[in-house]
Amino acid sequence: MRYEITGQPFTVLTLHMERGESVKCQSGAMAWMSPSIHMETKTGGLGGMFKKMIVGESLALNHYSADQAGELALAKHSPGDILAFNIAETPIIAQKTSFLASTENVEMEIYLQKKGMVGFFGGEGFLMQKYYGSGYAWLEIDGSCIERTLAAGEQLIVDTGYVAAMEATCTMDIQQVKGLTNVVLGGEGLFNTVVTGPGKVWLQTMPVSNLAMSLYAHMPHPTSSN
């Protein structure tokens, strides 16, 4: 299977599929496809549905199979990028709701931070998703992507919501912002996320929550009349 990622920031993943190849993806992701490709929706059973529900993914996945060679295009629903990961090389930990598509042999499980409050305060989400197995996973990120490679023990301090994904060899913790003035007037919140290597980290430049707040500030708001 060959793939192309084009059209940033309104990004499209185009999969060039050979006969017999198949992928699974989020519901509603398909933008266009060849007539030789057919879809089947699967839930993965009650356990799979529950797992998807608590990490914010769609309860059922669409499985696309190629009866003959053809193409399948999958699109993001918000501005940003799509990253391709060869899961056979190393498992990936990613923010929840990041899943776009994968080959059939990629599995997802809930990843719980060692310190339960890390995700809650750090803004990366109390629950994340771990992808493992073999094949490719294509994940959505918000805005553009910046990749960093951390040596063993090397740390990177990241503001809330900017960690899109990291290799499973990395660990995540939180660090409280010091100084009352910094907390009250600095605009960075109470905590930062600290990622420790070894491994790669993928950062996103515009978390969708930040984008939503920026747009909200420019929207007209109803005024009450008494």
Secondary structure, 3 states (H helix, E strand, C coil): CEEEEECCCECEEEEEECCCCEEEEECCCEEEECCCEEEEEECCHHHHHHHHHHCCCCCCEEEEEECCCEEEEEECCCCEEEEEEECCCCCEEEECCCEEEEECCEEEEEEECCCHHHHHHHCCCCEEEEEEECCEEEEEEECCEEEEEECCCCEEEECCCCEEEEECCCEEEEEECCCHHHHHHCCCCCEEEEEECCEEEEEECCCHHHHHHHHHHCCCCCCCCC
